[in-house]
């Protein structure tokens, strides 16, 4: 969905053992012009993002999806929207020893997940309760795909299916382009986890 942002593009994939990534400045056709790049993105689960920068400067360090290794394993995150309380959270995290690699508010969500306790879903719920604003998120772990929508449902996120594969998209036209069927909108405040092609819906 090139119209969602022309600033930069990135993809992170997982083959359930390792993660692979490619990110770059510019449009999708520039960043992913080489077939060799696509062939190196191994795996059966992936997330991608086109950035339209609203928070943080236009720089490679802010290109999403962002990826980190945390104590529950590797996690990649892509974020659409605007958070309104990131500066306060970021200040608090930095005082507690957090090191930020970007100026993107998406990294704040990653730090909240990393520094909280419990299962990955517990940590995501904690992060969601800490942030305010309009957002939708997609997250990738080594074996699952997670979609999240803000409690007010301001930012769109839809669930679709192509053959046996489930898909999240910020717009239903992203499904139309690849011939996938629209299943439904992700509900406001809902967390949807796709693992082994099973769907689990959590409404914290």
N, C-alpha and C positions, 0 to 999 in steps of 0.2 A: 504494500500500500504506500507507494511513493509519496502520495499527497499528504501523508501523515507527518512527513518531515524530510527535508532535503539536506540537512546539516551533516549527517553521518549515518552509517548503517553497520550492523553487526549481527553475527550468528554464533551461538554456542550450541554444541551437540554433545550427546553422551552415548557411548556404546555399552553402558551399564558397568564398565570398568574404569574407563578414562574419559576425560572431557577434552574437547577440541574447540578452538575458537578462531574467528577472524573478524576484525573490526577495521574500519577505515573512515576517513573523512570523504564526504561527497555523496552522490546518489548511488542507489543500488547497482546500477549498470556500470558505475566506475569501480566500486569497491569489490564487486563480484564478477568482474568482466572475464576473469581467467577460469577456465574449466578445472584447472589443476587445484585452484583454491577450494572449489566445491567438493572435489574428490577427496580432499584431505579432511573434510568435515565428516568424520566417520560417525556412525551410530544410527539409532532408530528413534531417538527423542531429540527435539531441538526447540530452541526459541530464537526469535529474531526481532530486531527493533530498528525502526527509522527514527532518528532524533530530530525534533524541532526544539532547539534550545530555548528554554525560558528561564531556567536557573543554572548558573554556571556558564563559563565562557565556552566558545566553540573551540574545542581542543580534543586531541586524541584520548586524553585521560578521562574525558567525560562520555566517551562513546559506549553505548550499551549494546548488549547486556553486560552488566558488571559481574565479575566472578570472584569468589573467595573460597578458601578452604577454612571451614570452621569445625568445631569438635564433633558435630553430627555428620560431617562429610562435606564434599564440595557442593556449592550452591551458586547458581547464576540467577540474576534478576533483571527484568526489564520493566520499566515503569512509564505509564502515560498519565500526566496530570500535574497538578501543583499542590505542594504541601504548604501550609501556612505557619507551622510552628517549628520548622527545621533549625532555624538559627539558635533557638533556646535549647533544643535537644542536642544539637551538635556541640554547643558550648559545654554542656554537662558531660557529654561523652568524652570530649577532649580533656576536661579536668580529671576524668577517671582513667586517663591513659590511652584513649583510642587514638589511632593514627589514621588520618584521612588521606587518600591518594588522589581524590578528585574534588571538584567543587559542585558536584551534582547532588541534589537532595535525595536521589536514589540510594546513594551510599549510606545515608543516615538509616534507612530501613534495614540495609544489610548489617550495620553495626548493632542495631536494636535486636535483630535476630541472633546475631553472634554472641552478644553479652547477656542474653536472658537464659533461663533454665528450662529443662524439660525436653519433650519431644520437639521435632521441627514444627509441628502444627501448634503446639503450646507457644513456641517462640514467635511464630507468625502472628498468632492472636495477640500476644503481648505487644508486638510492634504495631499492629493495627490499632490497638487501644491507646498507643502513645502518640500517634500522628493524627493530624487534622488536615482536612483539605479534600480535594476532588482527585480521585486516582483509580486506575486499574493496574494490576500487576500480573505478570506471568513469571513463575519461578521454575527452575529446572534443577533437579537433583540427579544423582547417577541413574535412578530408576523410576522417577516420577515427574509429572508435569502438573503444575499447580496454577490455578487462576484465581484472582481475588478482585473483588469490586468494592469500592468505598460504600459506607453505610447509607449514603444519600442517593447512590446510584447515578451520580452526576456524569461520570466517565463511562462510556460503553464498553462492554465485553461480551462476546457471544461464544457459544459452544456449537461446534459443527462436527460432521463426520464424513470422511471420505473412505469408502470401502470399510476396512475394519479399524481405521485410525481416527482418533478424536483430535480436534483442532480448536484452539482458542484464537479469536481474532478480535481486533478492536472495532471492526465493522463487518457486517454480513457480506459486503461486496468482496472482501478478502476470500470468502468461501466460494462465491460465484466464480471468481477468476480461475479457480482450480477444479471446479465442478463438484464441490462438496455440498452436502445438504445442511441447512440450518436446523439445529435441534431446538435451541432456546437461548434467551438472554441469561447471563449469570445474574442472579438476583442481588439487589443492594445488600452489602455486608456479607455476601456468601463467599466461602472458600470452597473451590472444587478441586479435588485431588484425582488425578488419573494415574493409575498404576496397574501394570499388567492388563491394560485395556479395560479395567473396571473403574467406574466413577463413584466417588464418595463425596457427598455434599455436607459441609459443616457450616452451621450458622451461629457463630459466637455472639 
